[in-house]
Amino acid sequence: MTMPDADTTPAGGDADGPPASVRRAVQQSMERLSNSERKVARALLAGYPGSGLTTVADLAAAAGVSPPTVIRFTARLGYDGYPQLQRAIVHEVNEGMGSPLAQYGDTRRSEGEEVLDHAVRTIQSSLERSFSELSSWDFKRVVRLLSDESREIRVVGGRFSRLLADYLSSHLHLLRGRVQLMSEPGLERLAAIADAGPSTLLVVFDYRRYDEAVGQFAVDMKSRGSSVVLLTDNWLSPVAKIADVVLTSRVEAPSPFDSLVPAMALTEALIAALTDAVGDRGRERLERLEAFDPQARHLEDQA
């Protein structure tokens, strides 16, 4: 992996750690930004990475703020000027350009390193980087949305990430009502779009290579007034352009195929936080579910 030039590291960053990430800096700064600076952050993330490779004036126009606000935002992130921020984005883009076929045979193992040892090292690093880059402000916002029982929740995933969508929706069913896992494109998704509105929350799992059908479904749901939460990789699904909240996870893997382990860990963290948020309501719902669960009754009879 090509390391960035020294001047792409934000002020205050760890020069001995992983390469600096503009996305990480933006996500971690959300809580301390002013309202106008937060508009710049959202505009940058919504069109990432292209939005950060335009001029200061273009980014300001996209955010609906003045150019000096963009400059203040850049400094708040710790970059010594807008050009330095752009160089950091270019590094991220270069690092992210890869497909399973392009990466096939590139194990990135140290000489003599066993596959299992390499897998442990890679997965641990991905987990640590994912959580260190996570915006606690956005994480808490997602938990608030998930715990709001006035909302109906729809959950959808892509080719592999549908596993995560299924996992989250199964736990949501245990803790609250009005949850639906979306199946393959068809009548069910069309009905969800027709029924959507401001009280609908769509949770999208979409990791590279991004699912066009999932992306279009998210756009259609948004057009009907739904709020959209996106869980994606550090390169950002196109759904980020219309998402209200974005949570990212690293996808580095010991094989040519992107890993969903960090994304699963993030999903587990959301479930844990949601359990705390719903409190006694979740416990009472579990009690009601178990009261009508044939398997639970069978175990009680055997006891």
C-alpha positions as CSV (number, residue, x, y, z in Angstrom):
1,M,0.0,0.0,0.0
2,T,1.4,3.4,-1.0
3,M,1.7,5.7,2.0
4,P,0.7,9.4,1.7
5,D,3.1,12.2,1.5
6,A,3.9,13.6,4.9
7,D,1.9,16.8,4.3
8,T,-1.3,14.9,3.9
9,T,-1.5,14.1,7.6
10,P,-3.8,16.4,9.5
11,A,-2.2,18.5,12.3
12,G,-2.4,16.6,15.5
13,G,-2.6,13.3,13.7
14,D,-0.5,10.3,14.5
15,A,2.3,10.2,11.9
16,D,3.2,6.6,12.9
17,G,-0.4,5.3,12.6
18,P,-2.5,4.5,9.6
19,P,-2.9,7.0,6.8
20,A,-4.9,10.1,7.6
21,S,-8.6,9.9,6.5
22,V,-10.6,13.0,5.5
23,R,-13.8,11.0,6.1
24,R,-12.6,10.0,9.6
25,A,-11.7,13.6,10.4
26,V,-15.1,14.8,9.3
27,Q,-17.0,12.1,11.2
28,Q,-15.1,12.7,14.4
29,S,-15.6,16.4,14.2
30,M,-19.4,16.5,13.8
31,E,-20.3,17.2,17.4
32,R,-17.9,20.2,17.7
33,L,-18.7,21.9,14.3
34,S,-20.8,24.9,14.0
35,N,-24.1,24.6,12.2
36,S,-22.7,26.2,9.0
37,E,-19.6,24.0,9.2
38,R,-21.7,20.9,9.6
39,K,-23.5,21.8,6.3
40,V,-20.1,21.7,4.7
41,A,-19.4,18.3,6.3
42,R,-22.7,16.9,5.0
43,A,-22.1,18.3,1.5
44,L,-18.5,16.8,1.5
45,L,-19.7,13.4,2.7
46,A,-22.8,13.4,0.4
47,G,-20.7,13.7,-2.8
48,Y,-17.5,12.0,-1.5
49,P,-14.9,11.9,-2.8
50,G,-15.7,14.1,-5.8
51,S,-17.1,16.9,-3.7
52,G,-13.8,17.4,-2.0
53,L,-11.9,17.6,-5.3
54,T,-13.8,20.6,-6.6
55,T,-13.0,24.2,-5.8
56,V,-13.7,25.9,-2.5
57,A,-16.4,27.9,-4.2
58,D,-18.1,24.8,-5.6
59,L,-18.1,23.0,-2.2
60,A,-19.5,26.2,-0.6
61,A,-22.3,26.4,-3.1
62,A,-23.2,22.7,-2.6
63,A,-23.4,23.3,1.1
64,G,-25.2,26.6,0.9
65,V,-22.5,28.5,2.8
66,S,-19.8,31.1,2.1
67,P,-16.3,30.1,0.9
68,P,-14.7,31.4,4.1
69,T,-16.9,28.8,6.0
70,V,-15.3,26.1,3.9
71,I,-11.8,27.4,4.8
72,R,-12.7,27.5,8.5
73,F,-14.1,24.0,8.2
74,T,-10.9,22.7,6.7
75,A,-8.8,24.3,9.5
76,R,-11.2,22.8,12.1
77,L,-10.4,19.3,10.7
78,G,-6.7,20.0,11.3
79,Y,-5.6,20.4,7.7
80,D,-3.2,23.2,6.7
81,G,-5.3,24.5,3.9
82,Y,-7.8,23.1,1.3
83,P,-5.1,21.8,-1.0
84,Q,-3.7,19.5,1.8
85,L,-7.2,18.2,2.4
86,Q,-7.5,17.4,-1.3
87,R,-4.2,15.5,-1.4
88,A,-5.5,13.4,1.5
89,I,-8.7,12.6,-0.5
90,V,-6.7,11.6,-3.5
91,H,-4.7,9.2,-1.4
92,E,-7.9,7.6,-0.1
93,V,-9.3,7.2,-3.7
94,N,-6.1,5.6,-4.8
95,E,-6.1,3.2,-1.9
96,G,-9.7,2.2,-2.5
97,M,-9.5,1.4,-6.2
98,G,-9.6,-2.4,-6.2
99,S,-11.8,-5.3,-7.0
100,P,-11.6,-9.0,-5.9
101,L,-10.2,-9.8,-9.3
102,A,-7.6,-7.0,-9.2
103,Q,-6.6,-8.1,-5.7
104,Y,-6.5,-11.8,-6.4
105,G,-3.2,-13.3,-5.5
106,D,-2.2,-10.2,-3.5
107,T,-2.2,-11.6,0.0
108,R,-0.3,-8.8,1.6
109,R,1.2,-11.3,3.9
110,S,4.7,-10.8,5.4
111,E,7.3,-13.2,4.2
112,G,6.9,-16.5,6.0
113,E,3.6,-15.4,7.8
114,E,1.0,-18.1,8.1
115,V,-2.5,-17.5,6.7
116,L,-4.1,-17.8,10.1
117,D,-1.7,-15.3,11.7
118,H,-2.3,-12.9,8.8
119,A,-6.0,-13.3,9.1
120,V,-5.9,-12.4,12.8
121,R,-3.7,-9.4,12.2
122,T,-5.8,-8.1,9.3
123,I,-9.1,-8.5,11.0
124,Q,-7.9,-7.0,14.3
125,S,-6.6,-4.0,12.4
126,S,-9.8,-3.5,10.5
127,L,-11.9,-3.7,13.7
128,E,-9.7,-1.2,15.5
129,R,-9.6,1.3,12.6
130,S,-13.4,1.0,12.0
131,F,-14.2,1.9,15.6
132,S,-11.6,4.6,15.9
133,E,-13.0,6.2,12.8
134,L,-16.6,5.9,13.9
135,S,-18.5,9.2,14.7
136,S,-20.1,8.7,18.1
137,W,-22.4,11.6,17.2
138,D,-23.8,9.8,14.2
139,F,-23.8,6.5,16.1
140,K,-26.0,8.0,18.8
141,R,-28.3,9.5,16.2
142,V,-28.9,6.1,14.6
143,V,-29.7,4.6,17.9
144,R,-32.3,7.4,18.6
145,L,-33.9,6.7,15.2
146,L,-34.0,3.0,15.8
147,S,-35.5,3.3,19.2
148,D,-38.2,5.8,18.1
149,E,-41.3,3.5,18.1
150,S,-43.4,6.1,16.2
151,R,-41.3,5.1,13.2
152,E,-41.8,2.0,11.0
153,I,-38.4,0.5,10.0
154,R,-37.5,-1.1,6.7
155,V,-34.1,-2.8,6.4
156,V,-32.4,-3.7,3.1
157,G,-29.0,-5.1,2.1
158,G,-27.0,-6.0,-1.0
159,R,-25.6,-9.3,-2.4
160,F,-23.6,-10.2,0.7
161,S,-24.7,-7.4,3.1
162,R,-28.2,-8.8,3.2
163,L,-26.9,-11.1,5.8
164,L,-26.3,-8.1,8.0
165,A,-29.7,-6.7,7.2
166,D,-31.3,-10.0,8.2
167,Y,-29.3,-10.1,11.4
168,L,-30.2,-6.5,12.4
169,S,-33.9,-6.9,11.6
170,S,-34.2,-10.1,13.5
171,H,-32.9,-8.3,16.7
172,L,-35.1,-5.3,16.0
173,H,-38.1,-7.6,15.9
174,L,-37.2,-8.8,19.5
175,L,-36.9,-5.2,20.8
176,R,-39.6,-3.3,19.0
177,G,-42.5,-3.5,16.5
178,R,-43.1,-2.3,13.0
179,V,-39.9,-3.7,11.4
180,Q,-39.7,-5.3,8.0
181,L,-36.8,-6.9,6.2
182,M,-36.9,-6.1,2.5
183,S,-36.7,-9.1,0.1
184,E,-35.3,-9.0,-3.5
185,P,-36.6,-6.3,-5.9
186,G,-40.3,-6.9,-6.6
187,L,-43.7,-6.2,-5.3
188,E,-42.7,-6.0,-1.7
189,R,-40.2,-3.1,-2.3
190,L,-42.7,-1.4,-4.6
191,A,-45.3,-1.6,-1.8
192,A,-42.8,-0.2,0.7
193,I,-42.1,2.8,-1.5
194,A,-45.8,3.4,-1.9
195,D,-46.4,3.2,1.8
196,A,-43.3,5.3,2.8
197,G,-43.5,8.7,4.4
198,P,-41.8,10.9,7.0
199,S,-42.5,8.3,9.7
200,T,-40.5,5.7,7.8
201,L,-36.9,4.8,8.5
202,L,-34.9,2.9,5.9
203,V,-31.7,1.2,7.1
204,V,-29.4,0.3,4.2
205,F,-26.4,-2.0,4.2
206,D,-24.4,-1.4,1.0
207,Y,-20.7,-2.3,0.6
208,R,-18.5,-2.3,-2.5
209,R,-19.2,-3.4,-5.1
210,Y,-22.4,-1.4,-4.5
211,D,-25.8,-2.8,-5.4
212,E,-27.6,-0.6,-7.9
213,A,-31.1,-2.0,-7.0
214,V,-30.5,-1.2,-3.4
215,G,-29.3,2.3,-4.3
216,Q,-32.4,3.0,-6.4
217,F,-34.7,1.7,-3.7
218,A,-33.1,4.1,-1.2
219,V,-33.5,7.0,-3.6
220,D,-37.2,6.1,-4.1
221,M,-37.8,5.8,-0.4
222,K,-36.1,9.1,0.2
223,S,-38.3,10.7,-2.4
224,R,-41.3,9.6,-0.4
225,G,-40.0,11.4,2.7
226,S,-38.3,8.5,4.5
227,S,-35.2,9.0,6.6
228,V,-32.3,6.9,5.4
229,V,-29.5,5.4,7.5
230,L,-26.6,3.9,5.6
231,L,-24.1,1.4,6.8
232,T,-21.3,1.2,4.2
233,D,-17.5,0.9,3.8
234,N,-15.0,3.6,4.1
235,W,-15.2,4.4,0.3
236,L,-19.0,5.2,0.7
237,S,-21.9,3.7,-1.3
238,P,-23.6,6.1,-3.7
239,V,-26.5,6.0,-1.2
240,A,-24.4,8.4,1.0
241,K,-25.5,11.2,-1.3
242,I,-29.1,11.0,0.0
243,A,-28.6,9.4,3.5
244,D,-29.4,11.3,6.7
245,V,-26.8,9.4,8.7
246,V,-23.8,7.4,7.5
247,L,-21.8,4.8,9.5
248,T,-18.7,3.3,7.9
249,S,-16.6,0.2,8.5
250,R,-13.4,-0.9,7.1
251,V,-13.4,-3.9,4.6
252,E,-9.8,-5.0,4.6
253,A,-9.6,-8.8,4.6
254,P,-7.0,-11.6,4.5
255,S,-8.4,-12.6,1.1
256,P,-9.3,-10.8,-2.1
257,F,-12.9,-10.5,-0.9
258,D,-13.9,-7.6,1.3
259,S,-14.6,-8.5,4.9
260,L,-17.9,-7.8,6.7
261,V,-16.5,-8.6,10.1
262,P,-16.1,-4.9,11.2
263,A,-19.6,-4.2,9.8
264,M,-21.0,-7.1,11.9
265,A,-19.2,-5.7,14.9
266,L,-20.8,-2.3,14.3
267,T,-24.2,-3.9,14.0
268,E,-23.7,-5.7,17.3
269,A,-22.8,-2.4,18.9
270,L,-26.0,-0.8,17.5
271,I,-28.0,-3.7,18.9
272,A,-26.3,-3.3,22.3
273,A,-27.0,0.4,22.4
274,L,-30.6,0.0,21.2
275,T,-31.2,-2.6,24.0
276,D,-30.1,0.1,26.5
277,A,-32.2,2.7,24.8
278,V,-35.5,0.8,24.9
279,G,-34.9,-0.5,28.4
280,D,-37.9,-2.0,30.0
281,R,-40.0,-1.7,26.8
282,G,-37.6,-4.2,25.2
283,R,-37.8,-6.6,28.2
284,E,-41.6,-6.5,28.2
285,R,-41.7,-7.2,24.5
286,L,-39.4,-10.2,24.9
287,E,-41.6,-11.5,27.6
288,R,-44.6,-11.3,25.4
289,L,-42.8,-13.0,22.5
290,E,-41.6,-15.9,24.7
291,A,-45.2,-16.3,26.1
292,F,-46.3,-17.3,22.6
293,D,-43.1,-19.0,21.4
294,P,-43.8,-22.8,20.9
295,Q,-40.1,-23.6,21.4
296,A,-40.0,-21.7,24.7
297,R,-43.1,-23.5,25.9
298,H,-41.6,-26.9,24.9
299,L,-38.4,-26.1,27.0
300,E,-40.6,-25.1,29.9
301,D,-42.5,-28.4,29.7
302,Q,-39.2,-30.3,29.7
303,A,-37.9,-28.5,32.8
